[in-house]
Amino acid sequence: METITSIKPLLAVLVSLVAIIPIVASGSKPNLREGWTFLAGFVKFGLVVSMLPLVLGGTIIEYTLAEPLPGLAIQFRVDAMGMLFALVSSSLWIITSAYSIGYMRGLSEHSQTRYFSFFAVALSATIGVAFSANLFTMYLFYEMLSLATYPLVTHHQDDEARISGRKYLTYILGTSIGLVLPAMLIIYSLTGTLDFAAQGILPIGLSKSTVAVLLLMCVFGFAKAGIMPFHGWLPAAMVAPTPVSALLHAVAVVKVGVFSIFRVITGIFGTNLLLSLNLGTVLCYVAAFTILTASLIALSQDGLKRRLAFSTIGQLSYIILGASLLSPKALTGGMMHIAMHAFGKITLFMCAGAIFVATGKKYISEMVGIGKRMPVTMTAFLIGSLSVIGLPPTGGFISKWFLVLGTLEADQTVMLVVLLGSSLLNAAYFLPVVYKAFFCTPEESMFEDKVQEAPLWCVVPLVVTAIVSIGLFFFPQPFFDLASMAVQTITGG
């Protein structure tokens, strides 16, 4: 596999950071400010896409920024797995920027310049994680994302936002500093490097207990993945404006968590080592517990964003389960679910925001009959629900299909039951929302039949992501190709 040196990965990280200067300078001119946001978004996406043909051709792109210590470099590497995540996050930043205009202006939100600025920082950190060549670089950008998203979570600056913000930082920073940092130091002392490798870097001969402790420190330490019991930050963070919830808590923040765990499992520990020690099964049960518990809690939530939050907690653990099964098909399904879930769940969050902008409603019990008033939004909600449940014709079916095949390939019948059972629970907490929105008697309806959708800036983005969710069922490339390439490298197949 050819490796070339290029500054493009660094530029893809820096472009949104540089854009903060004109965004802040244009604060008094909203149209110009958002113009800079869109320009940065398209440039970032263009840089990512420009590297796609090389990666699909089997080329690795690297760039070293600095090497503070031997074997400890701030280095970027663009491979198939990183490209998959970067494509998702950079494309959805553009869509969410458009949605943010409709939402923030529709509600006349304060401090919009600060909002767009920290959004840009968050996207730089996300791309930095995607293109990290080693655990050290990934950790730096992981922490950068934690600090950049705190002002977004606490945007409303009321007591509830401050309490939620403290909880957010306590979980996210507490676990990364208390668990990942010590694990990283131990791994470096054992190996002299933190570079990701196809079959891990840990030396042969380590005891099962040592490997297990290090693995659990890394998995629970990356708490952005929402694995129980370190999940409490995610429902609390729903006090943020819906665009923040949509991108950062359906795509960037949470996906950085699961992506980091995926990288550590495959690039630091290696699938062969975990298979030989039978440690993948331990993680399977941790993920399965989170999937089922979060799904059951979601059933009881009346707040739409809280139901989506607990749904996200469960869906993230599908990705962890895919990595933990350690079989090629499961690994493929887990990686593809990063993309498929992102488009489905961001659609649902944007629908929740559109409903709030148009009606002021945020509780499911208050949305009976809303489908007649907001048919476009609720149709998109149905499509997003089908994708998260894993039903055709949406992309979510593809990733869950591979996860199911992965359980059979790994001979994990219990995990197959968990996947199928949790999908039924997904249907149980989403489909009644859609049914009551469209199918109710005039007496039951809480809305007049008069159509009154949210502003176009809110509606068009959610229509786009809903269409993409369907399109990914018929055309899952390039995500499938990238996931397949990554799995071939990981497993040596």
C-alpha positions in Angstrom: 0.0 0.0 0.0 1.5 3.3 -1.2 2.1 6.1 1.3 2.5 9.8 0.2 3.1 13.0 2.0 0.6 15.9 1.6 -0.4 18.9 3.5 -4.1 18.4 2.6 -5.0 16.7 5.9 -3.7 19.6 7.9 -5.5 22.1 5.6 -8.7 20.2 6.0 -8.3 20.6 9.8 -7.3 24.3 9.7 -9.8 25.7 7.2 -12.6 26.1 9.7 -10.3 27.5 12.4 -9.0 30.1 10.0 -12.7 30.9 9.1 -13.3 32.0 12.7 -11.5 35.3 12.0 -13.9 36.6 9.2 -16.9 35.0 11.0 -16.2 37.1 14.1 -15.3 40.2 12.1 -18.7 39.9 10.2 -20.7 39.5 13.4 -22.8 42.6 12.7 -23.6 41.4 9.2 -25.4 38.0 9.6 -25.6 37.3 5.9 -21.9 37.8 5.4 -21.1 35.9 8.6 -23.0 32.9 7.4 -21.5 33.3 4.0 -18.0 32.7 5.5 -19.4 29.7 7.3 -20.7 28.2 4.1 -17.4 29.0 2.3 -15.4 27.3 5.0 -17.8 24.3 4.9 -17.5 23.8 1.1 -13.7 24.3 1.2 -13.3 21.7 4.0 -15.6 19.3 2.2 -13.8 19.9 -1.1 -10.4 19.1 0.5 -11.8 15.9 2.0 -13.3 14.8 -1.3 -10.1 15.6 -3.2 -8.3 12.9 -1.2 -11.1 10.3 -1.7 -9.9 8.9 -5.1 -6.4 8.3 -3.7 -7.7 6.6 -0.6 -10.1 4.4 -2.7 -7.1 3.5 -4.8 -5.3 2.2 -1.8 -3.0 5.2 -1.1 -2.4 6.4 2.5 -1.8 10.2 2.8 0.4 11.4 5.7 1.6 14.7 7.1 3.7 15.2 10.3 3.3 18.5 12.0 5.7 18.0 14.9 7.4 15.3 17.0 7.7 16.5 20.6 9.2 13.2 21.8 10.5 10.1 20.0 7.6 8.0 18.9 5.2 10.7 19.9 4.2 12.9 16.9 1.4 15.2 16.0 0.7 13.4 12.8 -2.1 13.0 10.3 -2.9 10.0 8.3 -5.8 9.7 5.8 -6.9 6.1 5.4 -10.2 4.4 4.6 -11.6 4.5 8.1 -10.7 8.1 8.7 -12.0 9.1 5.2 -15.4 7.5 6.0 -15.8 9.6 9.1 -14.5 12.8 7.6 -16.9 12.5 4.6 -19.8 12.2 7.0 -18.9 15.1 9.3 -17.7 17.5 6.6 -20.8 17.0 4.4 -23.2 17.3 7.3 -21.6 20.5 8.6 -22.8 22.3 5.4 -26.3 21.0 5.8 -26.4 21.9 9.5 -25.1 25.3 8.8 -28.1 26.0 6.5 -30.4 24.5 9.1 -28.8 26.7 11.8 -29.8 29.8 9.9 -33.5 28.9 9.9 -33.4 27.8 13.5 -31.4 30.5 15.1 -33.0 33.3 13.2 -36.5 31.8 13.5 -36.2 31.9 17.3 -34.1 35.1 17.3 -31.4 33.4 19.4 -28.7 35.5 21.0 -24.9 35.3 20.5 -25.2 33.8 17.0 -21.7 34.8 16.1 -20.3 33.0 19.1 -22.4 30.0 18.1 -21.1 29.8 14.5 -17.5 30.4 15.7 -17.5 27.5 18.2 -19.2 25.3 15.6 -16.3 25.9 13.3 -13.8 25.0 16.1 -15.8 21.8 16.8 -15.6 20.7 13.1 -11.8 21.3 13.0 -11.4 19.0 16.0 -13.7 16.4 14.5 -11.6 16.2 11.3 -8.5 16.2 13.4 -9.8 13.0 15.1 -10.7 11.5 11.8 -7.3 12.0 10.3 -5.2 11.3 13.4 -2.3 8.9 12.8 -1.8 8.0 16.4 -3.5 7.9 19.8 -1.6 11.0 21.0 -2.9 13.2 18.1 -6.4 11.8 18.5 -6.4 12.5 22.2 -5.4 16.2 21.6 -8.2 16.8 19.1 -10.7 14.8 21.3 -10.0 17.2 24.2 -10.2 20.2 21.8 -13.7 19.1 20.8 -14.8 18.7 24.5 -13.8 22.3 25.2 -15.1 23.7 21.9 -18.6 22.2 22.5 -19.0 23.4 26.0 -20.1 27.0 25.0 -22.5 25.4 22.5 -24.1 23.1 25.2 -24.4 26.1 27.5 -25.6 28.5 24.8 -28.8 29.6 26.6 -26.7 30.6 29.6 -29.5 29.9 32.1 -29.3 27.8 35.2 -30.4 24.6 33.4 -27.7 25.2 30.7 -25.0 25.8 33.3 -25.9 22.7 35.3 -26.0 20.6 32.1 -22.7 22.1 31.0 -20.9 21.2 34.2 -22.3 17.7 33.9 -21.1 17.5 30.3 -17.5 18.5 31.2 -17.4 16.3 34.3 -18.3 13.2 32.3 -16.3 14.0 29.1 -13.1 15.5 30.6 -13.3 13.5 33.8 -13.2 10.2 31.9 -10.6 11.2 29.3 -8.2 12.6 31.8 -8.9 9.9 34.5 -8.9 6.9 32.2 -7.6 7.5 28.7 -4.6 9.6 29.7 -3.2 7.0 32.2 -3.9 4.2 29.7 -2.1 6.1 27.0 0.9 6.6 29.2 1.0 2.9 30.1 0.8 1.9 26.5 3.6 4.3 25.5 5.8 3.0 28.3 5.2 -0.6 27.1 5.6 0.0 23.3 7.5 3.3 22.9 4.9 4.5 20.3 1.2 5.3 20.0 1.0 4.9 16.3 -2.1 3.0 15.0 -1.1 -0.2 13.3 -3.2 -2.8 11.4 -2.9 -5.4 14.1 -2.2 -3.3 17.1 1.0 -2.3 18.9 0.9 -4.1 22.2 3.7 -6.5 22.8 3.2 -10.3 22.9 3.2 -11.8 26.4 1.0 -9.3 28.2 -1.3 -10.9 30.7 -5.0 -11.0 29.9 -5.8 -9.0 33.0 -3.4 -6.2 31.9 -4.9 -6.0 28.4 -8.4 -6.2 29.8 -7.8 -3.3 32.2 -6.2 -1.1 29.5 -9.0 -1.9 27.1 -11.8 -1.0 29.5 -10.0 2.2 30.5 -9.9 3.2 26.9 -13.5 2.2 26.1 -15.1 3.9 29.1 -12.6 6.8 29.0 -13.9 7.9 25.6 -17.3 8.8 27.2 -18.5 10.7 24.2 -19.5 7.2 23.0 -22.3 7.2 25.6 -21.6 3.7 27.0 -23.4 3.2 30.2 -22.8 4.1 33.0 -21.0 7.1 31.4 -23.9 8.3 29.3 -25.6 10.9 31.6 -24.0 13.8 29.8 -25.9 13.2 26.5 -29.5 13.6 27.7 -28.3 16.6 29.8 -26.7 18.2 26.7 -30.1 18.3 25.0 -30.6 21.8 26.6 -28.5 23.0 23.7 -30.1 24.5 20.6 -31.4 21.8 18.2 -28.7 22.4 15.5 -26.1 21.6 18.2 -28.0 18.5 19.2 -28.3 17.6 15.5 -24.7 17.8 14.4 -22.7 17.6 17.6 -24.8 15.0 19.4 -25.9 13.0 16.5 -22.7 13.2 14.4 -19.6 15.0 15.6 -19.3 14.5 19.4 -20.8 11.1 19.8 -19.3 9.7 16.6 -15.9 11.0 17.7 -16.4 8.8 20.8 -17.3 5.6 18.9 -14.7 6.3 16.2 -12.0 6.7 18.9 -13.0 3.4 20.4 -13.0 1.7 17.0 -9.5 3.1 16.3 -8.2 1.9 19.7 -9.7 -1.6 19.4 -8.3 -2.1 15.9 -5.2 0.0 15.9 -3.8 -0.2 19.4 -5.0 -3.6 20.7 -5.7 -5.4 17.3 -8.4 -7.9 16.5 -6.0 -10.9 16.7 -5.0 -10.1 20.3 -8.5 -9.5 21.5 -9.7 -12.7 19.8 -6.9 -14.8 21.4 -7.8 -13.5 24.9 -11.6 -13.6 24.3 -11.9 -10.0 25.4 -14.2 -9.0 22.5 -17.0 -10.9 24.2 -16.7 -8.7 27.4 -17.2 -5.6 25.3 -20.1 -7.2 23.4 -22.0 -7.6 26.7 -21.2 -4.0 27.8 -22.6 -2.8 24.4 -25.6 -5.1 24.6 -26.5 -3.8 28.0 -26.3 -0.2 26.8 -28.4 -1.0 23.7 -31.3 -2.6 25.5 -31.3 -0.3 28.5 -31.2 2.9 26.5 -34.0 1.6 24.2 -36.2 0.8 27.1 -35.6 4.2 28.7 -36.4 5.9 25.3 -39.8 4.3 25.4 -40.7 6.2 28.5 -39.6 9.7 27.4 -42.2 12.2 26.4 -39.7 14.9 25.4 -38.9 14.4 21.8 -35.3 15.4 22.1 -34.8 13.2 25.2 -36.3 10.3 23.3 -33.8 10.9 20.5 -31.0 11.3 23.0 -31.6 7.9 24.6 -32.1 6.4 21.1 -28.6 7.8 20.2 -27.1 6.2 23.3 -28.4 2.8 22.1 -27.4 3.3 18.5 -23.9 4.3 19.3 -23.4 0.9 21.0 -24.4 -0.8 17.8 -21.1 0.6 16.5 -19.2 -0.6 19.6 -20.9 -4.0 19.2 -19.7 -4.2 15.6 -16.1 -3.5 16.7 -16.4 -5.9 19.7 -17.6 -8.9 17.6 -14.2 -8.7 15.8 -15.6 -10.5 12.7 -15.1 -8.9 9.2 -18.8 -8.4 8.5 -19.5 -7.0 12.0 -16.6 -4.6 11.6 -17.9 -3.5 8.2 -21.4 -3.0 9.7 -20.1 -1.0 12.6 -18.2 1.4 10.4 -21.1 1.8 8.0 -23.4 2.5 10.9 -21.3 5.6 11.6 -22.6 7.0 8.3 -26.0 5.5 8.1 -27.0 6.4 11.6 -25.6 10.0 11.2 -27.9 10.8 8.3 -31.0 9.2 9.9 -30.5 10.7 13.3 -29.6 14.2 12.1 -32.9 14.1 10.1 -34.8 13.3 13.3 -33.1 16.0 15.4 -33.7 18.6 12.6 -37.4 17.6 12.5 -37.6 18.1 16.3 -36.2 21.6 15.9 -38.5 22.4 13.0 -41.5 21.4 15.0 -40.3 23.6 17.9 -39.7 26.6 15.6 -43.1 26.3 13.9 -45.2 25.3 16.9 -43.2 25.7 20.1 -44.0 22.1 21.0 -41.3 19.7 22.3 -43.3 17.0 24.0 -44.6 14.0 22.0 -47.9 14.1 23.8 -48.5 17.5 22.4 -47.9 16.4 18.7 -51.0 14.4 18.0 -52.2 15.4 14.5 -49.1 17.5 13.7 -48.6 15.5 10.5 -51.5 17.3 8.9 -50.0 20.7 9.7 -46.4 19.8 9.0 -46.6 16.9 6.4 -43.1 17.5 4.9 -41.4 17.5 8.3 -43.2 14.5 9.6 -42.6 12.5 6.4 -38.9 13.2 6.8 -39.3 12.1 10.4 -40.8 8.8 9.2 -37.8 8.3 6.8 -35.3 9.1 9.6 -37.1 6.6 11.9 -37.0 3.8 9.4 -33.3 4.4 8.9 -32.6 4.3 12.7 -34.8 1.2 13.1 -33.0 -0.4 10.2 -35.8 -0.9 7.7 -35.6 -0.7 3.9 -35.5 1.4 1.8 -33.1 3.4 4.0 -29.3 3.1 4.6 -29.8 2.0 8.1 -30.9 -1.4 6.8 -27.6 -1.9 5.1 -25.4 -1.4 8.2 -27.7 -3.4 10.5 -27.8 -6.2 7.9 -24.0 -6.5 8.1 -24.1 -6.3 11.9 -26.6 -9.2 11.9 -24.4 -11.2 9.5 -21.5 -10.3 11.8 -23.1 -11.9 14.8 -23.6 -15.1 12.8 -20.0 -15.0 11.5 -18.8 -14.6 15.1 -21.1 -17.3 16.4 -22.7 -14.9 18.9 -26.4 -15.9 18.9 -27.1 -13.9 22.0 -25.9 -10.7 20.2 -28.2 -11.6 17.3 -31.2 -11.7 19.7 -30.0 -8.3 21.1 -29.9 -6.7 17.7 -33.3 -8.0 16.6 -34.9 -7.3 19.9 -33.5 -3.8 20.1 -34.7 -3.1 16.5 -38.3 -3.9 17.7 -37.8 -1.5 20.6 -36.6 1.2 18.1 -39.8 0.7 16.2 -41.9 0.8 19.4 -40.6 4.3 20.4 -40.6 5.9 16.9 -43.5 4.6 14.9 -46.2 5.6 17.3 -45.0 9.2 17.1 -45.5 9.0 13.3 -48.8 7.2 13.6 -50.3 9.7 16.0 -49.0 12.6 13.9 -50.9 11.4 10.8 -53.7 9.1 11.9 -56.0 10.6 14.5 -59.6 11.7 14.6 -60.3 15.5 14.3 -61.3 15.4 18.0 -57.9 13.9 19.0 -55.9 16.4 16.8 -54.2 19.2 18.7 -53.7 21.2 15.5 -55.7 22.7 12.7 -55.3 21.1 9.3 -53.8 24.3 7.9 -50.2 23.6 6.7 -47.6 25.7 8.4 -44.2 24.3 8.1 -41.1 25.9 9.6 -39.0 28.3 7.6 -37.4 26.9 4.4 -33.9 27.1 5.9 -35.2 24.6 8.5 -37.2 22.3 6.1 -34.9 22.0 3.1 -31.9 20.5 5.1 -34.1 17.9 6.7 -35.6 17.0 3.4 -32.1 16.6 1.9 -30.8 14.3 4.7 -34.0 12.2 4.5 -33.5 11.8 0.7 -29.9 10.9 1.3 -31.0 8.3 3.9 -33.1 6.6 1.1 -30.3 7.1 -1.5 -27.8 5.3 0.8 -30.0 2.1 0.6 -29.6 2.0 -3.2 -26.1 3.5 -3.4 -24.2 2.8 -0.2 -20.9 3.6 -1.9 -18.4 5.1 -1.2 -19.1 4.3 2.5 -19.3 0.5 1.8 -16.1 0.6 -0.2 -14.2 2.5 2.5 -15.5 0.2 5.2 -14.5 -2.9 3.2 -11.1 -1.5 2.6 -10.6 -0.6 6.3 -11.7 -4.1 7.3 -9.3 -5.8 4.8 -6.4 -3.8 6.4 -7.5 -4.6 9.9 -8.0 -8.3 9.4 -5.2 -8.8 6.8 -7.8 -10.2 4.4 
